[in-house]
């Protein structure tokens, strides 16, 4: 019986194909809007979390702050060594400095940032080398003129298809040898700069040749996740206050960022925003459902005489009700499928436009389709019930 009912429903939909398409527009737009918004939200969330991850997982980043007197007291290497030595749970602590510079090679120049760091810093932030090697301990200790190139700097001043490793280049008036290439990392890092437009040199080299000072811009701490992050942070605050001679009641002249906490918080906020936008977009599904109910009521009125004939020759009321419900569900399911296809195309276009990853979420696609089909039952029930309750005699008299 269900097969025959489905065939009858498809026949009726085909008889009024244009009206059926227009009727399902609300469902199509609703499903496409919901799925596209969730996919974009997931893509933006993944993009932001990737940038946070460029700071390193399970890390603290410690910055000096400007005091009430307007001065900034920078950190030095002794502070970093004390943190690594005295606080339980700290695996690695490493300082960093940076300065603007112009990279020059073979007549090509490019504005970039020279970043002073050591092997501990690369370990703390999980920075990988795609070609070549890291700095040796001798190069770091003596502050030799060796460097690691970011992808954008390599593309800007070196010929395509050639390896810069082993080549000489210049940063302002400092000549250096390229010993390795950095992986692509995007925006991020402790200073929020473009991590691909960067040249990394040993910390002492940058301090001596570019900064003329032993101070640090900030330092990074990689901690053991077996320890409570809050406990390590409390110990860190106590140690830094003691070393910086801050009296009780004085505000901290430094700031500590927990990258894992920031990542979790951003994930929660972006998830909430995505859900809110999806709910707003889902309102169009309700509007589409109301459109389905309206058309089905019109269809009942147009086919009153047909319903009367069916009831008069022995059709049961539940069979009439099932036919109209089936038509409503088929219309909504068709709209759901078209909406999913449209959302896929929109999501691919918008994610490429916004330069965020396309993150396919099977759950929201399946749920959207099921919800769209359920709209046919919810909004098709009243017209179907009205059709099944018609009196055969009155229906046969209908003109």
C-alpha positions in Angstrom: 0.0 0.0 0.0 2.8 2.4 0.8 4.4 1.9 -2.6 1.1 2.7 -4.3 0.7 5.7 -2.1 4.2 6.9 -2.9 3.6 6.6 -6.7 0.3 8.5 -6.4 2.2 11.3 -4.4 4.9 11.5 -7.0 2.3 11.7 -9.8 0.5 14.6 -8.1 3.8 16.4 -7.5 4.8 15.9 -11.2 1.4 17.3 -12.3 2.2 20.6 -10.6 5.9 20.6 -11.0 6.4 24.4 -10.9 4.2 24.8 -7.9 6.1 22.0 -6.2 9.4 23.6 -6.8 8.3 27.0 -5.6 6.7 25.3 -2.5 10.0 23.6 -1.6 12.1 26.8 -1.9 11.6 27.6 1.8 12.9 24.2 2.8 15.8 24.4 0.3 16.9 27.8 1.6 16.4 26.8 5.2 18.5 23.6 4.9 21.2 25.4 2.8 21.4 28.3 5.3 21.7 26.1 8.4 24.3 23.7 6.9 26.3 26.5 5.3 26.4 28.6 8.5 27.5 25.6 10.6 30.2 24.6 8.0 31.5 28.2 7.9 31.5 28.3 11.7 33.4 25.1 11.9 35.9 26.4 9.4 36.5 29.7 11.2 36.8 27.8 14.5 39.4 25.4 13.0 41.3 28.3 11.5 41.4 30.3 14.8 42.4 27.2 16.7 45.2 26.5 14.2 46.5 30.0 14.7 46.4 29.5 18.5 48.1 26.1 18.1 51.0 28.0 16.4 51.8 29.3 19.8 52.3 25.7 20.9 50.2 23.3 22.9 50.1 23.5 26.7 52.2 26.7 26.8 52.4 29.8 28.8 53.5 33.0 27.1 54.8 35.7 29.5 54.9 39.4 28.4 56.1 42.4 30.4 53.5 45.1 30.9 53.7 48.8 31.1 53.6 50.1 34.7 51.7 53.1 36.1 54.9 55.1 35.6 54.9 54.3 31.9 58.0 52.1 31.9 58.2 48.5 30.7 60.6 46.2 32.6 61.8 43.6 30.1 62.7 40.1 31.1 66.2 38.6 30.7 67.7 35.2 30.3 68.2 34.9 34.1 64.4 35.1 34.5 63.9 32.3 32.0 66.5 30.1 33.6 65.0 30.6 37.0 61.6 29.6 35.8 62.9 26.5 34.1 65.0 25.5 37.1 62.7 26.3 40.0 59.1 25.5 39.0 57.9 21.9 39.0 56.1 20.9 35.8 58.0 23.3 33.5 59.6 21.2 30.7 61.1 24.1 28.6 61.4 27.8 29.0 62.8 29.9 26.1 63.0 33.7 25.4 62.4 35.5 22.2 63.2 38.9 20.6 62.4 40.3 17.2 63.2 43.3 15.1 62.2 44.6 11.6 64.7 44.0 8.9 65.1 43.9 5.1 66.1 40.6 3.6 68.3 40.8 0.5 69.6 38.2 -1.9 70.6 38.3 -5.5 69.3 41.8 -6.0 65.9 41.0 -4.5 64.8 42.7 -1.2 61.9 42.0 1.1 60.6 43.6 4.3 60.5 40.9 7.0 61.0 40.3 10.7 64.2 38.8 12.2 63.3 36.6 15.2 65.9 35.6 17.8 65.3 32.2 19.3 67.0 28.9 20.2 66.3 25.2 20.0 64.2 25.3 23.2 62.0 28.0 21.6 61.4 25.8 18.6 60.6 22.9 20.8 58.2 24.9 23.0 56.2 26.1 20.0 56.4 22.9 18.0 58.1 24.6 15.1 59.3 22.1 12.4 62.1 22.4 9.9 61.1 21.2 6.4 64.6 21.3 4.9 68.0 21.7 6.4 68.6 21.7 10.2 68.1 23.7 13.3 70.8 25.8 15.0 73.6 23.9 16.8 74.4 24.6 20.4 77.7 26.1 19.4 76.0 28.5 17.0 73.5 29.5 19.7 76.2 30.0 22.3 78.6 32.0 20.2 75.8 33.9 18.3 76.8 33.0 14.8 75.3 34.5 11.7 73.1 31.6 10.6 69.4 31.7 9.9 66.2 29.8 9.2 63.8 31.1 6.5 60.0 31.4 6.6 58.1 30.3 3.4 57.2 33.9 2.3 60.8 35.2 2.6 62.0 32.2 0.6 59.5 32.9 -2.2 60.3 36.6 -2.3 64.1 36.6 -2.6 65.1 33.1 -3.9 64.5 31.6 -7.3 61.6 29.1 -7.6 62.8 25.5 -7.6 66.1 26.2 -6.0 67.1 25.3 -2.4 68.3 28.3 -0.3 70.0 26.0 2.2 73.7 26.8 2.3 73.2 30.1 0.5 74.3 33.5 1.9 71.8 36.3 2.3 71.7 39.7 4.1 69.4 41.1 6.8 70.0 44.8 6.8 73.8 45.0 7.0 74.2 41.5 8.7 75.2 38.6 6.4 74.0 35.1 7.3 74.0 31.6 6.0 70.7 29.8 5.5 70.8 26.5 7.3 67.1 25.5 7.2 63.6 26.3 6.1 60.7 26.8 8.5 57.3 25.1 8.0 54.3 27.1 7.0 52.6 28.4 10.2 50.4 31.4 9.2 49.4 34.2 11.5 50.2 33.8 15.2 53.2 33.5 17.4 53.8 35.4 20.6 53.9 38.8 18.9 50.9 38.1 16.6 53.0 38.5 13.4 52.9 36.6 10.2 55.0 33.5 11.1 55.7 32.8 7.4 57.2 36.2 6.8 60.1 35.7 9.3 63.8 34.9 9.4 64.9 33.2 12.6 68.5 33.6 13.9 70.1 32.6 17.2 68.9 34.6 20.1 72.3 36.1 21.0 72.9 37.1 17.4 69.7 39.2 17.2 70.2 40.7 20.7 73.8 41.8 19.8 73.5 42.7 16.1 69.9 44.0 15.9 68.8 45.1 19.4 72.0 46.0 21.2 70.5 44.7 24.4 70.2 41.4 26.4 66.5 41.9 27.2 63.7 39.7 25.9 60.4 40.7 24.3 58.7 37.7 25.9 59.3 34.1 26.8 57.5 30.8 26.3 57.0 28.0 28.8 56.1 24.5 27.8 54.6 22.6 30.7 53.9 19.0 31.6 50.1 18.3 31.2 50.4 15.9 34.2 50.6 19.0 36.4 47.7 21.3 36.9 48.1 24.4 34.7 46.7 26.6 37.5 49.2 25.4 40.0 52.1 26.0 37.6 50.7 29.5 36.8 50.4 30.4 40.5 54.0 29.3 41.1 55.1 31.3 38.0 53.4 34.4 39.3 55.0 34.1 42.8 58.5 33.6 41.3 58.2 36.5 38.9 56.9 38.8 41.5 59.8 37.9 43.8 62.4 38.4 41.1 60.9 41.7 40.0 60.7 42.9 43.7 56.9 43.6 43.6 55.5 44.4 47.0 52.2 43.1 48.3 49.4 45.1 46.8 51.3 46.1 43.7 49.8 44.9 40.4 51.8 42.5 38.3 53.9 44.2 35.7 53.7 41.1 33.4 50.9 39.1 31.8 50.6 35.3 31.4 48.6 33.7 28.6 47.7 30.0 28.8 47.4 28.9 25.1 45.3 25.9 26.0 42.9 28.0 28.0 42.6 30.5 25.1 42.1 27.7 22.6 39.3 26.1 24.7 37.6 29.5 25.4 37.7 30.4 21.7 36.3 27.0 20.7 33.4 27.4 23.2 32.6 31.0 22.0 32.8 30.0 18.3 30.7 27.0 18.9 28.0 29.1 20.7 28.0 31.7 17.9 27.7 29.0 15.3 24.8 27.4 17.1 23.1 30.8 17.4 23.5 31.6 13.8 22.3 28.1 12.8 19.1 28.6 14.9 18.4 31.9 13.3 18.9 30.4 9.9 16.7 27.5 10.9 13.7 29.9 11.2 13.5 29.8 7.4 12.8 26.1 7.7 9.7 26.9 9.8 8.7 29.4 7.2 9.2 26.7 4.5 7.1 24.3 6.6 4.2 26.9 6.8 4.4 27.2 3.0 4.1 23.4 2.7 1.0 23.5 4.9 -0.5 26.3 2.8 0.0 24.5 -0.5 -1.3 21.2 0.9 -4.5 22.9 2.1 -4.9 24.3 -1.4 -4.3 20.9 -2.8 -7.0 19.4 -0.5 -9.5 22.0 -1.8 -8.6 21.4 -5.4 -8.9 17.6 -5.1 -12.1 17.5 -2.9 -14.1 15.7 -5.6 -11.2 13.2 -6.1 -11.1 12.5 -2.4 -14.9 12.0 -2.3 -14.7 9.5 -5.1 -11.9 7.5 -3.3 -13.9 7.5 -0.1 -17.1 6.5 -1.9 -15.5 3.5 -3.5 -14.1 2.1 -0.3 -10.8 4.0 0.5 -10.2 4.2 4.2 -9.7 7.6 5.9 -6.2 6.6 7.0 -5.3 5.8 3.4 -6.3 9.3 2.3 -4.4 10.8 5.2 -1.3 8.7 4.4 -1.4 9.9 0.7 -1.3 13.6 1.7 1.3 13.0 4.4 3.4 11.2 1.8 3.2 14.1 -0.6 4.2 16.6 2.1 7.1 14.4 3.2 8.3 13.8 -0.4 8.2 17.6 -1.1 10.2 18.4 2.1 12.7 15.5 1.6 13.3 16.7 -2.0 13.8 20.3 -0.7 16.2 18.9 1.9 18.3 17.1 -0.7 18.5 20.1 -3.0 19.4 22.3 0.1 22.2 20.0 1.0 23.6 20.1 -2.5 23.3 23.9 -2.5 25.0 24.2 0.9 27.9 22.1 -0.3 28.5 24.5 -3.2 28.0 27.6 -1.1 30.3 26.3 1.6 33.1 25.5 -0.8 32.8 29.0 -2.3 32.6 30.9 1.0 35.4 29.0 2.7 37.7 29.6 -0.2 36.6 33.3 -0.2 37.3 33.6 3.5 40.4 31.5 3.3 39.3 29.1 6.0 39.3 25.3 5.8 36.2 23.4 4.6 35.2 21.2 7.5 32.5 18.7 6.5 30.1 17.9 9.4 28.1 14.7 8.6 26.0 15.1 11.8 24.5 18.5 10.8 23.9 17.3 7.2 22.0 14.2 8.4 20.1 16.1 11.0 19.1 18.9 8.6 17.8 16.3 6.1 15.9 14.4 8.9 14.5 17.7 10.2 13.4 18.8 6.7 11.6 15.5 6.2 10.0 15.8 9.6 8.6 19.2 8.6 6.5 17.3 6.1 4.9 15.3 8.8 4.5 18.3 11.2 3.0 20.7 8.7 1.4 18.1 6.4 -0.6 16.4 9.2 -3.3 19.0 9.5 -4.1 19.1 5.7 -4.0 15.3 5.5 -6.3 15.0 8.5 -8.7 17.5 7.0 -8.7 15.5 3.7 -9.4 12.2 5.6 -12.3 13.8 7.5 -14.3 15.0 4.4 -17.7 13.6 4.1 -17.9 11.6 0.8 -21.4 13.0 -0.2 -20.4 16.6 0.4 -17.1 16.0 -1.3 -18.8 14.5 -4.4 -21.1 17.6 -4.6 -18.0 19.9 -4.6 -17.5 21.8 -7.9 
